[in-house]
Every structure is written in C-alpha cells, then in structure tokens.
Amino acid sequence: MSSRAERTLEQVRETGINALAEALGPSDMLRFLQLLSNGSGDYTEERRITLKDGSVRELVEEILKRRHNESSAPPTTATT
C-alpha cells in the first residue's frame, strides 16, 4: 500500500471503513457511524412550530385518535 501522504481521501475512507468493520463487525460499525452523524435542521424550532398551539391534553387526544385509526384500518397487502 502507498504511504499515508499519498493516499486519496477515498482510500483513507475505505481503509477506515474496513478497519471498523474488522474491529466491530458490520452491525456495530453501522451503529458507530450513526453516532457520528449530526443530523440536520433545528429540532428546537421544528418542535416549537409543531407544538405551538397544542396543550398536553390535545396532544394526547391526537395520539389516541391516530392510534385508533391505525388499529381500525384494514391491513394492507403487498402487490407485485
């Protein structure tokens, strides 16, 4: 393999992924990589907009209504 200074970013990425997979196994490697993700957006602002006019009671009622609608909906079948 070439020296560290000569590796491309893609080679560094691939070497790192391979090292993680070997050390952690595929499942834990993916879990580790998910920890590094910052996500996107502004959770606090999105939550403020989503919940701006609802009381706790209204939110509970909405959750119960949605659960009821989901449980009473006919099962969906896969089509090919």
KAWOKA-V856851 format. One record per residue. N is the residue number from 1. SS is DSSP state (@ for helix, = for strand, . for the rest). PSI is psi in degrees with one decimal (999 if undefined). D_FIRST is the distance of its C-alpha to the first C-alpha in Angstrom with 2 decimals. Layout:
N|SS|PSI|D_FIRST, N|SS|PSI|D_FIRST
This chain:
1|.|152.8|0.00, 2|.|166.0|3.78, 3|.|164.0|6.65, 4|@|-37.7|8.91, 5|@|-23.6|11.37, 6|@|-6.9|9.56, 7|.|141.4|8.81, 8|.|166.1|11.83, 9|@|-36.7|14.24, 10|@|-40.5|13.77, 11|@|-39.6|10.08, 12|@|-44.0|11.40, 13|@|-48.0|14.33, 14|@|-42.6|12.74, 15|@|-42.4|10.64, 16|@|-45.0|14.00, 17|@|-44.3|16.10, 18|@|-40.8|14.32, 19|@|-42.7|14.72, 20|@|-44.7|18.30, 21|@|-40.0|19.11, 22|@|-41.8|18.09, 23|@|-36.8|20.01, 24|@|-20.4|22.95, 25|.|157.6|23.27, 26|@|-43.1|23.67, 27|@|-50.0|27.17, 28|@|-27.4|26.68, 29|@|-46.0|23.44, 30|@|-40.8|25.65, 31|@|-41.9|28.38, 32|@|-45.6|26.16, 33|@|-33.8|24.99, 34|@|-31.5|28.69, 35|@|-28.0|29.53, 36|@|-13.2|27.45, 37|.|128.6|29.41, 38|.|-13.4|32.29, 39|.|-164.4|34.15, 40|.|164.6|36.38, 41|.|-178.0|40.01, 42|.|95.3|42.63, 43|@|-43.9|43.65, 44|@|-45.2|46.66, 45|@|-41.9|48.08, 46|@|-41.2|47.50, 47|@|-41.1|49.24, 48|@|-42.7|52.08, 49|@|-44.4|52.66, 50|@|-39.3|52.48, 51|.|12.0|54.83, 52|.|-38.2|57.03, 53|.|3.1|60.32, 54|.|134.7|59.99, 55|.|167.9|61.65, 56|@|-42.8|60.23, 57|@|-43.8|62.98, 58|@|-38.7|62.14, 59|@|-43.5|58.48, 60|@|-44.0|59.40, 61|@|-42.3|61.81, 62|@|-42.5|59.19, 63|@|-46.7|56.70, 64|@|-39.5|59.43, 65|@|-44.4|60.51, 66|@|-41.1|57.00, 67|@|-42.8|56.55, 68|@|-44.5|59.91, 69|@|-39.9|59.09, 70|@|-39.3|55.80, 71|@|-24.2|57.52, 72|@|-4.6|60.39, 73|.|142.9|58.33, 74|.|147.0|58.29, 75|.|143.8|55.05, 76|.|148.1|52.77, 77|.|144.3|51.71, 78|.|138.1|48.65, 79|.|146.2|49.48, 80|.|999|47.57
